[in-house]
Amino acid sequence: MVRNVHTRRFPGSRAELAVLLDTLGTPGDRLWPVADWPPTRLDGPRVPGTPAGHGPVRYVLEDAAPDRLRFRFTAPAGVHGHHEFTLDGDALTHVLVASLHGWARLTWPLFFRPLHDALLEQLLDRAELAVTGRVERPVRWSPYVRFLRRLGKIGSRKKRPDVRLRA
């Protein structure tokens, strides 16, 4: 069983975080780091049953509320569970809970987890930049994450903006 948690606190920023979360998967997404990762897309209205995904990862929306988005995995094969974004007070949290079967028991720790962790920390950097105007400690990709990205040619077709995260 995998339980993977990423969270960051933004004192006094709950309303701003709710606005950011509301854009997730939409054409005006202000949270997902699309300059470096395949964009996440919600393929319809924000209602339970709507398909969504990014790159090879597919899911279906299970619950949508102003303070929570929960998705159930449908791909890759062997990953059974969910992931969700929640607002709790002044914290934005992403939790992934899944049981792994077959090849996923190998691909999660070797490939997906390092990339997932880098992506989620970058997403939290974007939230921090949006609500505070700066990022105190921007995520740095490990050499292994850079290797995996080159190996899989992971990225977005969008040109990466030249943005300095530190003020």
N, CA, C and O of each residue as an XYZ file, in Angstrom:
668
protein
N       0.846     -1.186      0.000
C       0.000      0.000      0.000
C       0.884      1.240      0.000
O       1.828      1.341      0.785
N       0.576      2.173     -0.877
C       1.305      3.434     -0.981
C       0.452      4.543     -0.386
O      -0.739      4.648     -0.681
N       1.060      5.360      0.443
C       0.437      6.604      0.911
C       1.494      7.676      0.753
O       2.525      7.649      1.426
N       1.238      8.613     -0.132
C       2.198      9.651     -0.481
C       1.529     10.991     -0.225
O       0.466     11.267     -0.779
N       2.147     11.839      0.621
C       1.529     13.099      1.035
C       2.473     14.267      0.764
O       3.664     14.215      1.071
N       1.910     15.314      0.184
C       2.623     16.583     -0.027
C       1.715     17.686      0.503
O       0.544     17.768      0.131
N       2.258     18.531      1.370
C       1.448     19.611      1.924
C       2.296     20.848      2.151
O       3.501     20.769      2.390
N       1.638     21.983      2.069
C       2.315     23.241      2.359
C       1.300     24.200      2.957
O       0.146     24.247      2.531
N       1.740     24.963      3.948
C       0.867     25.935      4.617
C       1.099     27.332      4.053
O       2.220     27.729      3.732
N      -0.010     28.059      3.946
C       0.011     29.426      3.444
C      -0.856     30.271      4.374
O      -2.035     30.477      4.086
N      -0.302     30.763      5.483
C      -1.113     31.475      6.468
C      -1.976     32.576      5.854
O      -1.502     33.426      5.099
N      -3.254     32.525      6.206
C      -4.193     33.549      5.770
C      -4.569     33.517      4.309
O      -5.099     34.504      3.797
N      -4.315     32.408      3.608
C      -4.512     32.370      2.155
C      -5.570     31.373      1.702
O      -5.577     30.994      0.530
N      -6.456     30.939      2.576
C      -7.431     29.906      2.210
C      -8.271     30.302      1.000
O      -8.453     29.486      0.096
N      -8.776     31.500      0.956
C      -9.630     31.928     -0.163
C      -8.844     31.916     -1.473
O      -9.362     31.490     -2.505
N      -7.601     32.380     -1.434
C      -6.766     32.371     -2.642
C      -6.464     30.937     -3.085
O      -6.448     30.646     -4.281
N      -6.226     30.046     -2.124
C      -5.968     28.648     -2.454
C      -7.202     27.996     -3.086
O      -7.075     27.191     -4.009
N      -8.383     28.341     -2.594
C      -9.621     27.795     -3.164
C      -9.775     28.224     -4.613
O     -10.205     27.430     -5.449
N      -9.432     29.469     -4.923
C      -9.501     29.959     -6.306
C      -8.516     29.184     -7.174
O      -8.864     28.783     -8.285
N      -7.302     28.968     -6.693
C      -6.304     28.204     -7.445
C      -6.779     26.778     -7.692
O      -6.687     26.280     -8.814
N      -7.285     26.121     -6.656
C      -7.748     24.745     -6.785
C      -8.895     24.647     -7.786
O      -9.025     23.648     -8.492
N      -9.719     25.681     -7.843
C     -10.853     25.685     -8.771
C     -10.398     25.713    -10.235
O     -11.163     25.333    -11.121
N      -9.174     26.153    -10.498
C      -8.681     26.197    -11.884
C      -8.025     24.895    -12.322
O      -7.748     24.722    -13.509
N      -7.769     23.977    -11.397
C      -7.034     22.749    -11.724
C      -7.708     21.966    -12.852
O      -8.896     21.651    -12.780
N      -6.942     21.661    -13.882
C      -7.431     20.868    -15.003
C      -8.216     21.643    -16.042
O      -8.707     21.064    -17.012
N      -8.340     22.940    -15.850
C      -9.072     23.778    -16.800
C      -8.082     24.477    -17.737
O      -6.881     24.482    -17.467
N      -8.573     25.069    -18.839
C      -7.662     25.809    -19.725
C      -6.940     26.966    -19.020
O      -5.850     27.355    -19.440
N      -7.525     27.513    -17.969
C      -6.892     28.601    -17.219
C      -6.191     28.138    -15.960
O      -6.069     28.907    -15.007
N      -5.727     26.902    -15.931
C      -5.090     26.301    -14.754
C      -3.932     27.162    -14.262
O      -2.987     27.428    -15.005
N      -4.012     27.594    -13.012
C      -2.960     28.413    -12.399
C      -2.134     27.632    -11.395
O      -1.239     28.185    -10.756
N      -2.434     26.335    -11.253
C      -1.766     25.531    -10.236
C      -0.792     24.514    -10.831
O       0.328     24.379    -10.338
N      -1.192     23.811    -11.860
C      -0.387     22.739    -12.444
C       0.830     23.326    -13.170
O       0.676     24.283    -13.928
N       2.026     22.782    -12.960
C       3.240     23.316    -13.602
C       3.377     22.848    -15.063
O       4.215     22.004    -15.380
N       2.539     23.414    -15.939
C       2.467     22.964    -17.331
C       3.721     23.272    -18.139
O       3.919     22.684    -19.202
N       4.558     24.160    -17.672
C       5.789     24.458    -18.419
C       6.757     23.275    -18.392
O       7.606     23.152    -19.274
N       6.638     22.405    -17.389
C       7.587     21.305    -17.227
C       6.974     19.918    -17.256
O       7.704     18.928    -17.322
N       5.650     19.818    -17.209
C       4.989     18.527    -17.102
C       3.799     18.477    -18.047
O       3.209     19.512    -18.355
N       3.442     17.284    -18.508
C       2.230     17.190    -19.333
C       1.043     17.764    -18.552
O       0.865     17.447    -17.376
N       0.243     18.594    -19.191
C      -0.858     19.228    -18.460
C      -1.891     18.218    -17.983
O      -2.118     17.185    -18.612
N      -2.502     18.544    -16.867
C      -3.633     17.745    -16.401
C      -4.887     18.331    -17.024
O      -5.037     19.549    -17.116
N      -5.771     17.470    -17.444
C      -6.994     17.912    -18.115
C      -8.197     17.223    -17.497
O      -8.192     16.016    -17.254
N      -9.219     18.013    -17.250
C     -10.514     17.507    -16.844
C     -11.365     17.529    -18.096
O     -11.618     18.600    -18.649
N     -11.815     16.364    -18.558
C     -12.486     16.241    -19.851
C     -13.991     16.460    -19.754
O     -14.778     15.646    -20.237
N     -14.380     17.553    -19.131
C     -15.791     17.873    -19.003
C     -16.024     18.696    -17.760
O     -15.088     19.249    -17.182
N     -17.291     18.778    -17.347
C     -17.613     19.593    -16.171
C     -17.066     18.968    -14.885
O     -16.779     17.772    -14.834
N     -16.932     19.774    -13.880
C     -16.395     19.330    -12.592
C     -17.491     18.626    -11.785
O     -17.987     19.134    -10.780
N     -17.844     17.436    -12.273
C     -18.863     16.615    -11.611
C     -18.343     15.186    -11.521
O     -17.548     14.761    -12.359
N     -18.788     14.438    -10.505
C     -18.343     13.048    -10.386
C     -18.592     12.273    -11.680
O     -19.634     12.411    -12.321
N     -17.599     11.452    -12.044
C     -17.675     10.643    -13.255
C     -16.927     11.237    -14.437
O     -16.733     10.558    -15.445
N     -16.503     12.491    -14.334
C     -15.780     13.127    -15.430
C     -14.373     12.566    -15.527
O     -13.648     12.556    -14.533
N     -13.964     12.091    -16.725
C     -12.599     11.584    -16.887
C     -11.575     12.722    -16.855
O     -11.879     13.863    -17.201
N     -10.369     12.384    -16.434
C      -9.283     13.355    -16.353
C      -7.966     12.601    -16.454
O      -7.946     11.371    -16.487
N      -6.864     13.347    -16.503
C      -5.570     12.700    -16.510
C      -4.457     13.625    -16.945
O      -4.678     14.777    -17.317
N      -3.249     13.082    -16.886
C      -2.052     13.777    -17.366
C      -1.029     12.714    -17.767
O      -0.839     11.721    -17.064
N      -0.379     12.936    -18.900
C       0.575     11.939    -19.385
C      -0.089     10.573    -19.440
O      -1.214     10.454    -19.925
N       0.597      9.524    -18.943
C       0.015      8.172    -18.981
C      -0.939      7.885    -17.822
O      -1.502      6.794    -17.739
N      -1.121      8.853    -16.934
C      -1.944      8.649    -15.742
C      -3.368      9.110    -16.038
O      -3.594     10.238    -16.475
N      -4.322      8.214    -15.792
C      -5.732      8.516    -16.041
C      -6.525      8.282    -14.765
O      -6.199      7.414    -13.956
N      -7.572      9.079    -14.609
C      -8.418      8.965    -13.444
C      -9.797      9.512    -13.766
O     -10.016     10.093    -14.829
N     -10.720      9.322    -12.842
C     -12.067      9.843    -12.982
C     -12.369     10.635    -11.710
O     -12.011     10.222    -10.607
N     -13.029     11.773    -11.880
C     -13.374     12.612    -10.740
C     -14.419     11.898     -9.881
O     -15.472     11.504    -10.380
N     -14.127     11.736     -8.598
C     -15.067     11.090     -7.666
C     -15.816     12.097     -6.812
O     -16.989     11.896     -6.497
N     -15.143     13.185     -6.434
C     -15.758     14.165     -5.541
C     -15.193     15.539     -5.856
O     -13.985     15.703     -6.032
N     -16.070     16.514     -5.925
C     -15.649     17.895     -6.168
C     -16.393     18.798     -5.197
O     -17.624     18.827     -5.173
N     -15.640     19.522     -4.408
C     -16.182     20.498     -3.467
C     -15.214     21.677     -3.472
O     -14.092     21.542     -3.961
N     -15.620     22.828     -2.942
C     -14.704     23.973     -2.944
C     -13.368     23.706     -2.256
O     -12.364     24.342     -2.578
N     -13.352     22.759     -1.305
C     -12.109     22.490     -0.574
C     -11.529     21.111     -0.861
O     -10.640     20.650     -0.145
N     -12.038     20.433     -1.929
C     -11.554     19.072     -2.186
C     -11.844     18.636     -3.614
O     -12.932     18.858     -4.145
N     -10.835     18.005     -4.225
C     -10.999     17.300     -5.495
C     -10.415     15.920     -5.299
O      -9.247     15.775     -4.937
N     -11.232     14.903     -5.539
C     -10.764     13.526     -5.355
C     -10.967     12.760     -6.655
O     -12.039     12.802     -7.258
N      -9.903     12.052     -7.077
C      -9.895     11.308     -8.323
C      -9.573      9.843     -8.050
O      -8.737      9.544     -7.199
N     -10.234      8.916     -8.771
C      -9.955      7.483     -8.694
C      -9.144      7.096     -9.931
O      -9.515      7.435    -11.054
N      -8.046      6.389     -9.718
C      -7.179      5.978    -10.829
C      -7.874      4.979    -11.746
O      -8.578      4.078    -11.289
N      -7.661      5.156    -13.056
C      -8.103      4.177    -14.055
C      -6.912      3.667    -14.871
O      -7.035      2.651    -15.555
N      -5.777      4.338    -14.814
C      -4.537      3.915    -15.482
C      -3.380      4.657    -14.811
O      -3.574      5.768    -14.318
N      -2.222      4.088    -14.782
C      -1.760      2.885    -15.461
C      -2.282      1.616    -14.785
O      -2.775      1.638    -13.657
N      -2.154      0.517    -15.518
C      -2.586     -0.787    -15.011
C      -1.841     -1.114    -13.725
O      -0.658     -0.805    -13.586
N      -2.529     -1.731    -12.804
C      -1.899     -2.156    -11.563
C      -1.932     -1.130    -10.456
O      -1.477     -1.411     -9.347
N      -2.459      0.056    -10.724
C      -2.575      1.097     -9.701
C      -4.055      1.227     -9.359
O      -4.860      1.643    -10.193
N      -4.405      0.868     -8.128
C      -5.794      0.905     -7.670
C      -5.872      1.799     -6.444
O      -5.289      1.496     -5.403
N      -6.587      2.888     -6.576
C      -6.704      3.806     -5.451
C      -7.153      5.171     -5.922
O      -7.862      5.301     -6.920
N      -6.730      6.186     -5.192
C      -7.165      7.549     -5.505
C      -6.070      8.547     -5.164
O      -5.091      8.235     -4.485
N      -6.277      9.761     -5.664
C      -5.474     10.889     -5.209
C      -6.405     12.064     -5.049
O      -7.429     12.162     -5.725
N      -6.038     12.962     -4.142
C      -6.919     14.096     -3.888
C      -6.139     15.317     -3.445
O      -5.073     15.228     -2.835
N      -6.720     16.466     -3.780
C      -6.250     17.754     -3.301
C      -7.258     18.237     -2.276
O      -8.464     18.194     -2.521
N      -6.775     18.698     -1.127
C      -7.672     19.224     -0.113
C      -7.129     20.528      0.454
O      -5.921     20.764      0.482
N      -8.045     21.359      0.899
C      -7.705     22.561      1.654
C      -8.158     22.315      3.082
O      -9.328     22.024      3.331
N      -7.242     22.433      4.002
C      -7.557     22.270      5.409
C      -6.976     23.475      6.128
O      -5.769     23.560      6.352
N      -7.850     24.402      6.485
C      -7.360     25.647      7.067
C      -6.540     26.381      6.030
O      -7.037     26.707      4.952
N      -5.285     26.641      6.352
C      -4.409     27.363      5.421
C      -3.414     26.435      4.716
O      -2.382     26.889      4.223
N      -3.726     25.134      4.670
C      -2.828     24.156      4.039
C      -3.453     23.589      2.775
O      -4.641     23.269      2.733
N      -2.620     23.471      1.745
C      -2.980     22.758      0.520
C      -2.250     21.425      0.584
O      -1.029     21.382      0.737
N      -3.008     20.336      0.465
C      -2.437     19.004      0.604
C      -2.844     18.130     -0.572
O      -3.977     18.194     -1.051
N      -1.905     17.317     -1.027
C      -2.195     16.287     -2.023
C      -1.859     14.950     -1.379
O      -0.772     14.771     -0.830
N      -2.801     14.012     -1.451
C      -2.600     12.674     -0.899
C      -2.891     11.660     -1.991
O      -3.919     11.735     -2.664
N      -1.982     10.717     -2.162
C      -2.169      9.593     -3.069
C      -2.189      8.333     -2.213
O      -1.272      8.089     -1.429
N      -3.236      7.540     -2.369
C      -3.361      6.263     -1.658
C      -3.667      5.206     -2.708
O      -4.651      5.318     -3.438
N      -2.822      4.176     -2.785
C      -3.029      3.160     -3.816
C      -2.427      1.827     -3.400
O      -1.429      1.763     -2.682
N      -3.061      0.776     -3.870
C      -2.448     -0.546     -3.797
C      -1.867     -0.812     -5.183
O      -2.448     -0.431     -6.199
N      -0.732     -1.459     -5.205
C      -0.013     -1.696     -6.453
C       0.000     -3.184     -6.766
O       0.179     -4.020     -5.880
N      -0.192     -3.499     -8.045
C      -0.219     -4.888     -8.492
C       0.620     -5.028     -9.758
O       0.759     -4.073    -10.522
N       1.176     -6.207     -9.979
C       1.931     -6.466    -11.201
C       3.109     -5.525    -11.352
O       3.830     -5.245    -10.395
N       3.294     -5.037    -12.588
C       4.430     -4.167    -12.900
C       4.429     -2.874    -12.102
O       5.487     -2.280    -11.894
N       3.268     -2.427    -11.654
C       3.193     -1.173    -10.891
C       4.006     -1.248     -9.597
O       4.459     -0.223     -9.088
N       4.188     -2.451     -9.070
C       4.993     -2.596     -7.855
C       6.455     -2.226     -8.110
O       7.176     -1.864     -7.181
N       6.883     -2.316     -9.346
C       8.234     -1.939     -9.736
C       8.277     -0.517    -10.308
O       9.176      0.257     -9.979
N       7.302     -0.173    -11.168
C       7.345      1.136    -11.833
C       7.058      2.293    -10.883
O       7.577      3.391    -11.090
N       6.241      2.078     -9.841
C       5.972      3.177     -8.901
C       7.256      3.626     -8.206
O       7.598      4.804     -8.309
N       7.984      2.762     -7.507
C       9.169      3.272     -6.805
C      10.305      3.705     -7.732
O      11.053      4.625     -7.401
N      10.440      3.053     -8.888
C      11.575      3.368     -9.765
C      11.318      4.530    -10.716
O      12.251      5.248    -11.076
N      10.086      4.722    -11.122
C       9.798      5.716    -12.157
C       8.770      6.747    -11.698
O       9.060      7.943    -11.661
N       7.577      6.288    -11.350
C       6.490      7.235    -11.080
C       6.672      8.041     -9.797
O       6.422      9.247     -9.809
N       7.091      7.433     -8.703
C       7.200      8.194     -7.447
C       8.175      9.357     -7.532
O       7.817     10.460     -7.118
N       9.388      9.175     -8.043
C      10.293     10.335     -8.103
C       9.729     11.474     -8.964
O       9.857     12.647     -8.613
N       9.104     11.117    -10.094
C       8.517     12.148    -10.953
C       7.305     12.786    -10.286
O       7.133     14.004    -10.330
N       6.473     11.964     -9.674
C       5.296     12.458     -8.951
C       5.712     13.448     -7.860
O       5.132     14.527     -7.740
N       6.712     13.075     -7.072
C       7.155     13.944     -5.985
C       7.680     15.277     -6.514
O       7.373     16.328     -5.950
N       8.464     15.245     -7.585
C       8.985     16.489     -8.169
C       7.847     17.356     -8.693
O       7.832     18.566     -8.464
N       6.900     16.751     -9.389
C       5.760     17.493     -9.928
C       4.947     18.134     -8.809
O       4.608     19.314     -8.894
N       4.629     17.374     -7.762
C       3.797     17.909     -6.681
C       4.491     19.039     -5.935
O       3.849     20.020     -5.562
N       5.790     18.912     -5.713
C       6.503     20.002     -5.040
C       6.539     21.249     -5.928
O       6.479     22.371     -5.424
N       6.636     21.059     -7.236
C       6.588     22.194     -8.151
C       5.196     22.828     -8.155
O       5.073     24.050     -8.233
N       4.157     22.011     -8.073
C       2.794     22.522     -7.978
C       2.643     23.371     -6.712
O       2.038     24.443     -6.752
N       3.183     22.903     -5.606
C       3.116     23.683     -4.372
C       3.944     24.966     -4.472
O       3.583     25.982     -3.879
N       5.050     24.926     -5.219
C       5.805     26.157     -5.484
C       4.937     27.164     -6.232
O       4.954     28.355     -5.922
N       4.175     26.680     -7.222
C       3.289     27.575     -7.983
C       2.214     28.178     -7.078
O       1.873     29.354     -7.211
N       1.688     27.380     -6.170
C       0.703     27.906     -5.220
C       1.346     28.970     -4.337
O       0.755     30.023     -4.097
N       2.543     28.698     -3.860
C       3.251     29.662     -3.014
C       3.518     30.965     -3.768
O       3.334     32.053     -3.222
N       3.947     30.848     -5.008
C       4.191     32.039     -5.820
C       2.898     32.832     -6.022
O       2.901     34.061     -5.941
N       1.807     32.135     -6.281
C       0.529     32.805     -6.528
C       0.012     33.538     -5.294
O      -0.551     34.626     -5.417
N       0.194     32.963     -4.112
C      -0.378     33.592     -2.917
C       0.583     34.505     -2.172
O       0.142     35.361     -1.405
N       1.890     34.344     -2.379
C       2.845     35.191     -1.645
C       3.690     36.068     -2.555
O       4.320     37.017     -2.089
N       3.711     35.761     -3.848
C       4.536     36.535     -4.773
C       5.970     36.055     -4.874
O       6.770     36.644     -5.601
N       6.308     34.992     -4.154
C       7.664     34.446     -4.198
C       7.665     33.000     -3.727
O       6.686     32.523     -3.152
N       8.760     32.313     -3.975
C       8.926     30.943     -3.486
C      10.197     30.931     -2.661
O      11.290     31.177     -3.169
N      10.037     30.642     -1.389
C      11.176     30.675     -0.458
C      12.246     29.644     -0.815
O      13.427     29.982     -0.890
N      11.845     28.388     -1.037
C      12.793     27.325     -1.364
C      12.254     26.508     -2.541
O      11.616     25.475     -2.337
N      12.509     26.970     -3.775
C      11.983     26.237     -4.930
C      12.532     24.815     -5.004
O      13.683     24.557     -4.654
N      11.692     23.907     -5.464
C      12.104     22.526     -5.617
C      13.254     22.451     -6.616
O      13.291     23.186     -7.603
N      14.175     21.559     -6.344
C      15.277     21.286     -7.264
C      15.165     19.828     -7.676
O      15.077     18.944     -6.823
N      15.168     19.575     -8.968
C      15.088     18.205     -9.430
C      16.393     17.487     -9.126
O      17.476     18.033     -9.336
N      16.283     16.275     -8.638
C      17.462     15.462     -8.378
C      18.050     15.018     -9.720
O      17.361     15.061    -10.739
N      19.315     14.593     -9.728
C      19.879     14.047    -10.964
C      19.055     12.878    -11.503
O      18.938     12.713    -12.717
N      18.485     12.067    -10.608
C      17.682     10.933    -11.049
C      16.400     11.390    -11.745
O      16.012     10.815    -12.762
N      15.744     12.408    -11.212
C      14.538     12.947    -11.857
C      14.907     13.526    -13.221
O      14.176     13.315    -14.189
N      16.011     14.243    -13.321
C      16.440     14.783    -14.626
C      16.714     13.647    -15.610
O      16.355     13.744    -16.784
N      17.345     12.576    -15.140
C      17.600     11.406    -15.980
C      16.288     10.795    -16.470
O      16.135     10.522    -17.660
N      15.343     10.580    -15.557
C      14.053      9.992    -15.951
C      13.318     10.868    -16.958
O      12.702     10.357    -17.893
N      13.378     12.170    -16.774
C      12.706     13.079    -17.707
C      13.342     12.991    -19.098
O      12.637     12.984    -20.107
N      14.661     12.926    -19.148
C      15.330     12.778    -20.446
C      14.991     11.428    -21.071
O      14.727     11.336    -22.270
N      15.002     10.395    -20.256
C      14.700      9.048    -20.731
C      13.288      8.970    -21.317
O      13.081      8.374    -22.374
N      12.339      9.563    -20.638
C      10.948      9.518    -21.090
C      10.533     10.711    -21.911
O       9.385     10.805    -22.345
N      11.475     11.639    -22.131
C      11.165     12.876    -22.869
C       9.911     13.528    -22.315
O       9.017     13.923    -23.064
N       9.856     13.635    -20.995
C       8.702     14.208    -20.319
C       8.771     15.715    -20.418
O       9.826     16.323    -20.240
N       7.646     16.292    -20.702
C       7.572     17.742    -20.730
C       6.289     18.203    -21.363
O       5.403     17.417    -21.700
N       6.224     19.471    -21.509
C       5.060     20.097    -22.115
C       5.463     20.606    -23.483
O       6.645     20.831    -23.740
N       4.514     20.786    -24.342
C       4.802     21.380    -25.646
C       4.879     22.898    -25.537
O       5.284     23.574    -26.482
N       4.488     23.431    -24.380
C       4.547     24.873    -24.170
C       5.981     25.297    -23.856
O       6.735     24.567    -23.213
N       6.332     26.474    -24.318
C       7.644     27.012    -24.004
C       7.668     27.401    -22.531
O       6.736     28.029    -22.027
N       8.726     27.027    -21.860
C       8.859     27.343    -20.434
C       9.121     28.831    -20.257
O      10.042     29.375    -20.866
N       8.308     29.503    -19.419
C       8.530     30.927    -19.212
C       9.808     31.162    -18.404
O      10.183     30.341    -17.567
N      10.460     32.269    -18.659
C      11.651     32.624    -17.896
C      11.178     33.384    -16.655
O      11.044     34.608    -16.665
N      10.930     32.624    -15.590
C      10.395     33.210    -14.358
C      11.357     32.918    -13.234
O      11.773     31.777    -13.034
N      11.703     33.942    -12.514
C      12.538     33.784    -11.329
C      11.607     33.596    -10.141
O      10.723     34.420     -9.909
N      11.797     32.511     -9.381
C      10.881     32.228     -8.288
C      11.223     32.982     -7.012
O      10.345     33.227     -6.185
N      12.467     33.346     -6.845
C      12.832     34.106     -5.634
C      12.677     35.595     -5.892
O      13.001     36.105     -6.964
N      12.174     36.263     -4.881
C      11.991     37.718     -5.003
C      13.299     38.437     -4.740
O      13.350     39.665     -4.796
